[in-house]
């Protein structure tokens, strides 16, 4: 059984067996879920743009600039989600379940996006004919995004009830694995000139 499916089943079992705390954290969990959904939407938009980036396309320079802007949007959305989670109170079991499921949804979206961006490296290298490499630029972006994802995961985990906190490291490890694989792919030599790292929003 895949890890995500196992976690999903475990979450449902826990929600049935665990008593719900009296504290109402509905507004906090809703805010966190909304911020996670915003990241999913931004990543999905970026992934769709990546799908249009193909070798020998005369519009690739324009598309690359669009990808840069959308990468920045993902970074801004992640920073916003971190702030939202930091401002949240401790969640009850019901809120923790909903946030945990939203985190799994984000993990699935990231998996698809990172696999896609891995597949686009040859297209980037081919389009630029080895004169200007986006490989190091993209690698720097992915490294920063991984750091943001780790920070977000850590903040959210602290807001969950103990029942759900135990599942958080496994989900975060899965997300880190997706990033590590993509970073390794983009660490391979591309061209000879590196551009500045893509902006991911707030420093």
N, C-alpha and C positions, 0 to 999 in steps of 0.2 A: 504494500500500500504506500502511495506517495506520502511524503511528510505532511504536505498541506492538508490532504484529506484526513490524515490521522489526527492532526491538530483540530480540524473542524469537528470531527466526531467527538474528540475529547472535550471540546468546548461545550457541545450540546449536552454531553453526559454530566458535566460539572454544573451547568446551569439548572439541570433538573434535580440534582442531588443537594446543592448548596442552598442554605437559607439566604434570603435577600435581606440585606441590612436595612435598617429603618431610614437612614439618611437618604434623602432624595437628591440624586446627582444627575437627574435627567438633563438639565440645562448644560452642565459641564460636558457630559458624554456627547450630547448633540453637537456642541461647539467643536469638540475634537473630531468627531466623525465628519462634520462639514468641512473642516480643514483638510482632513485626509482625502475626502472626495474631491476637493479642489486640486490636490496634487495629482490624483489619478486623472482628472480631466486635462491638466496641463501636460502630463506625460503622454497621454493618449494623443493629444494634438501634435506634440513633438514627434511621436512615433509615426503618425500619419504623414507628416512632412518628410520624414526619413524615407518613407515608402516611395516618394516621388523622386528621390535622389538616385540617379542612374548614370552609369558611365556614358560619355559622349553626348550628354545633354547640354545644349548651349545655354540653358537657363540655370546651370549648376551654381554659378557665382551668386545669383540672386537667392537660390534655394539655401546655399550655405549661410548667407546672412540671415535668412529667415530662421534657420536652425539655431543660429547663435542667439537671436532674440528669444526664441521659445525656450532655449536652455536657461536663459536668464529668468524667464517666467517660472520655470520649474523651481529654480533656486529661491526665488521670492516666495513662492507658495510654501516651500518647505520651511523657510524661516518663519513665515506667518504661523504655520502649524506648530512649530516649536514654541513660539510665544503663547499660542492658545493653550497648549498643553501645560506650560509652566504656570499659567494663570488659573488653571483648573484646580478645584479641590480634589480630595481623594474620592474615587468612584466607588459605588456599591457594586454588588455582583452583577446586577442587571446591566448597569452602564459599562462595566468591565467587559462583559460578554460582547456587547455591541461594538465597543472600540476594538476588541481583539479581532472580531470578524472583519471590521473595516481595514485593520492592519494586514490581514491575510489577503484582502482584495488588492491592496496597494502592492503587496509582495508579488502577486500574480502579474499585475500590470508592469512592474519593474522588470520581471523576468522576460516578458515579451519585448519590452523596449531594449533591454541590454543585449538580448540575442540579436535583435534587428540591427543595432548599431555595430555589433561585431561584424555582421555580414556586409556592412557598408564600407569597411576600411579599404578593400581593394578598389571600390568605386571612387573613393576620395583620392587615393593614390594615383589611379589611372587618369582621372579628370585633370589633376594638376600636373600630370606628366613628370613627376619627380622634381619639379622646380620649387614648389612650395608645399611643405608637408603640414597637414592638419593633424597628424598623428599625435604629436606631443601636446598640441592644444587640446585635443579631445581627451587624451589621457589625463591632463591636469584637471579638466572639467569633471571627469568621472571620479577622480580621487577626491575632489571637493564634495561632489554629490554623495559619495560614500560616507564621508565625514558627517555631512548633514543628516543622512539617514541614520547613522549611529547615534547622533545626538538626539534626534527625534525619538528613536526607539527607546533610549535610556530614560528620557523625560516621561514618555507615556507609561513605561513599565512601573515607574515610581507611583503613578496614580492608580494603578490597578489593585484590586484586592489580592491578598496572598495566594488565593486559589488560582488566579490567572497569571500572576507574576512568574510562576514556575515555568510557564510555557513561552514567555517572552524571549529568553536567550536562544531557544531553538529557532524561532521565527527570524530573529535578528541575524543569526548565523547563516541562515538560508539566504537572506538578502545580501549579506556580506559576500557570500560565495558567488552570487550572480555578478556583483560588482568586480570582485577579484578576477573572475574569468575574463570579463570585458576589458579590464585594465591591462591584463596580460596580453590580450590580442592587440590592443592599441599601443603597447610598448614595443611592438616589432617595428623595425626600421621602415620609414616611409620615404620622404623626400629629404632635402638638405637644408631647408630653411624653416624654422619654427616661428609661428605667430604667437602673440600674447595669449594667455589662457582666456577662454570664454568667461564672461562675467556671469556669476550665478546669483547676483543680487547683493544683499547686505554682507559686509565683511564682519 
